Amino acid sequence: MNNRLYGNLIFELSKQGRKGYSLPHNNFGEYTVPEELCRAEDAALPECDELTVVRHYTNLSNNNFGVDTGFYPLGSCTMKYNPKINEEMASLPQFQQLHPLQPAHTTAGANALMTLLEKSLCTLTGLAHFTFKPYAGAHGELTGLMTIDNYHRSHGDMQRKKVIVPDSAHGTNPASAAVCGLEIVEVKSNQHGMVDLDDLERLIAQHGSDIAAMMMTNPNTLGLFETSIPKIAKLVHDCGGLMYYDGANLNPMLGVCRPGDMGFDVMHINLHKTFSTPHGGGGPGSGPVGVREGLQEFFPFVSPYYGNFAVMMRAYAYILTLGCDQIKMVGPLATLNANYIKESLKDVYELPIDGLCCHEFVFDGLKDKSTGVTTMDVAKRLLDYGYHAPTIYFPLLFHESLMIEPTENESKETLDGFIAVMRKIAEEAKTDPELVKSAPHNTPIGRVDDVLAAKHPVTTYKQLRNEQN
Ligand SMILES: *Cc1c(COP(=O)(O)O)cnc(C)c1O
C-alpha cells in the first residue's frame, strides 16, 4: 500500500517548523495568555504542510473498509446500506446548526421531527412512547432497565433485583443489568437454540417475587425466531416481572410483527442499525427506548438535552423514503438473503442448528475439522478477497462461531460472489491449509497478535517510541 511511503503516523511526517496553515489578519490586538494557563513545554503536535496532510489522510481513508466499498456481513451489527439522501437531510444547515440551549420557539421543526419519528417507531413496534436520549443500544438497555427498576420501586417492590437473560444473549445485556445494580439469572437454550421453557419455569419458581425483568432479543442471537414469546411473557408477567426487548434484531421483524404485540413492555431500538446510520468503528448511535402506556413516567434521567439528533434525522429520512409499503419488505428480504447464503454453504460449513433462520445465522466453523483451519483463519482469508469478515467467536454457544448477516440490500450477484469465495476458502483449507492459516496476504497489515494487542494495548505514539528505544 502506497501510504507506507508517506508514513503510517502523521507524527512520522512532522518536520520542525513546517506549517500547513496561515492565520487571518489579527484585528483584535495582542493578548498575552496568563502564565499559569500556559504549558511548561509546547504540545508535541505534528508539523506538516497542507498537501502532506491531505495525502496522509486520503491514503488512510483508502485503507478503510465500509458498506460503500464492499460486502460487510458482520453478524449482529446490521451493516445495511446507508442511503445518501439520509446524509443530505442530516446535513441541512437549519438542523445541523441547532443548539440544544436555543429558545424553544425557534426549534419547532426539530421538535416536530422527533414527534413524527416517535409516532413512526410506535407504529412499527406496537409500543406507546419513546425517549430519544440514549446514545446507543447498550445505553438504551441501561435506560430501559432503570425504567423497569423505577417502576418496581414505585410499587414498593424493592426486592425485584433479578433479571433473566438467555445464555445466547449479547454481552451488553448482562453488562447493562449489572451496571443497573441488578443480578443476572441465566436461562439455558434448548437443542433448537431457543429459550428452554423448562429451565425458565424452574427459574421463575425459584426466584419469582425477586424477578424484575426478562431480557430477550427476537430473532435471538442465533438468528432464530423465538416462537414461545407469548408463553414466556405470560410466565414473566404472572410473577410480576416485565419483558425487555433488545431491539438490535428488529430489522427482520420490520413489517412482519411487533414486539409490543408479542408481550414486551420495554425495548430499545438501535437506530444506527435498523434505520441506517453509518456506524462502523463505534460511530454515532442512537438507542431510543420505547415503553407500553403508563411506563413513560418511569423514564430515568440518563443524559441532558435530546439525544443524537442527526441519527434521528437519518432514521426519519429512511422511514419516509421507504414508506409504509416498502418498509414491510425489509424484514422478508433480509431473511431471504440470509437463508440463501446459509443453504448455499451448509454442505461445507458446519450449521449446528438447521432450519429457517431470520436475518442472520451462525456456522460453527468449517465442516471438515481435520484441516486445522479455524474460524479466525477463514475470517482473515476473506479479507484477501475483499470482503469484510463476518462476526467471529460470537455467540459463545459454539467454539468456532461465524455469524453472517447480509442485510436486505444486497443483490443476488453480490451474495453469489460471497458464497463462491467462502466455498473457495473451504477448498483451500483442504488443499493448502497454510495459505489460509497465514492470511491475510493482500492487506497493508498482515495478521496481528490480537491477544498481545488486547493485553498490552499501545495506544499512544509516545509509548510506541519508548518501547522501541
Ligand atoms: C449491537 C447490539 C447491542 C448493542 O448495541 P450498541 O448500539 O452497539 O450499544 C445489543 N444487543 C445486540 C443483540 C446487538 O446486536
The ligand as a Tripos MOL2 file, in Angstrom:
@<TRIPOS>MOLECULE
LIG
   15    15     1     0     0
SMALL
NO_CHARGES

@<TRIPOS>ATOM
      1 C1        -25.3730   -4.2240   18.6940 C.3       1 LIG1
      2 C2        -26.0950   -4.9690   19.7520 C.ar      1 LIG1
      3 C3        -26.2550   -4.4230   21.0350 C.ar      1 LIG1
      4 C4        -25.5520   -3.1700   21.4970 C.3       1 LIG1
      5 O1        -25.8780   -2.0380   20.7620 O.3       1 LIG1
      6 P1        -24.8790   -0.8010   20.6350 P.3       1 LIG1
      7 O2        -25.6730    0.1870   19.8370 O.co2     1 LIG1
      8 O3        -23.6600   -1.3010   19.9400 O.co2     1 LIG1
      9 O4        -24.5860   -0.3000   22.0210 O.co2     1 LIG1
     10 C5        -27.0490   -5.1170   21.9300 C.ar      1 LIG1
     11 N1        -27.6240   -6.2930   21.6150 N.ar      1 LIG1
     12 C6        -27.4620   -6.8560   20.3940 C.ar      1 LIG1
     13 C7        -28.1280   -8.1760   20.0880 C.3       1 LIG1
     14 C8        -26.6830   -6.2190   19.4210 C.ar      1 LIG1
     15 O5        -26.5130   -6.7780   18.2140 O.3       1 LIG1
@<TRIPOS>BOND
     1     1     2 1
     2     2     3 ar
     3     2    14 ar
     4     3     4 1
     5     3    10 ar
     6     4     5 1
     7     5     6 1
     8     6     7 2
     9     6     8 1
    10     6     9 1
    11    10    11 ar
    12    11    12 ar
    13    12    13 1
    14    12    14 ar
    15    14    15 1
@<TRIPOS>SUBSTRUCTURE
     1 LIG1         1 GROUP 0 **** ****
